[in-house]
Amino acid sequence: MANSTSLKASKVYPGHGPLAPSSSSSSSTAPCYFTSKQETFTVWMKSLVLNGKGCTVFDSDGHVMYRVDNYNSNSGNEVFLMDFDGRVLFTIIRKKFRLLGLSWEGYRACDKEIDLKKPGFQVRKAFKILRRCECKVVLGLDKNEPYKYKIKSSGTNKMGVGCKITDMFGEVVAEVKKKETRSGVVLGDDVLTVVVKPCVDHSLIMGLLVVYNLNHM
């Protein structure tokens, strides 16, 4: 990674040293993406790779947790959500259906090739009223236990600033806002805060937000 990238990232987490993976993503054991407490992440709408187009996700300690490097690539129908080391967590594929229109499907990484008939989630844009977008999400398709989420936006900026992800009961499981410093200064449209409720798979939440951003591009 270029030193210039580390310097630019200092605006996201001032006072932190060189970029480093989070302890959970760098562990030799299988990482855990569920916790019993609320988690807060920072999304920086920049890639760690030189000339890459994507985003970088930091945990609450300022360590890199997730990354996307291939937004707007020549193979724009396929995007990868990765951990710090570049291990693919979700392969996200754009699909077109004659009746349903455009949708994105996310396939959780495993040791074997992905089964295109069993996505972990599917996201479809539902409607757009007063410049506010809503997406319908179906989860658990890979386990034949489907359940539904919704993503609702109150803005039109990247990654759906002001968006909330709700479960089938209408409870908020994650929320995205512009990041502010402790003194209340907004860091810009490209630096966001994501709050994930306890016992929610935050790797899945990041996969859904990647799709939501792609719908806004």
Secondary structure, DSSP 8 states (H G I E B T S, - for coil): --HHHHHHHTTTSTT--S--B-HHHH-SS------SS-EEEEEESS-SSTT-B-EEEE-TTS-EEEEE-BTT-TTTTEEEEEETT--EEEEEEEEEETTTEEEEEEEE--SS---TT--SEEEEEEEEETTEEEEEEEE-GGGT--EEEEEE-S--STT-TT-EEE-TTS-EEEEEEE-B-TTS-B--TTEEEEEE-TT--HHHHHHHHHHHHHHH-
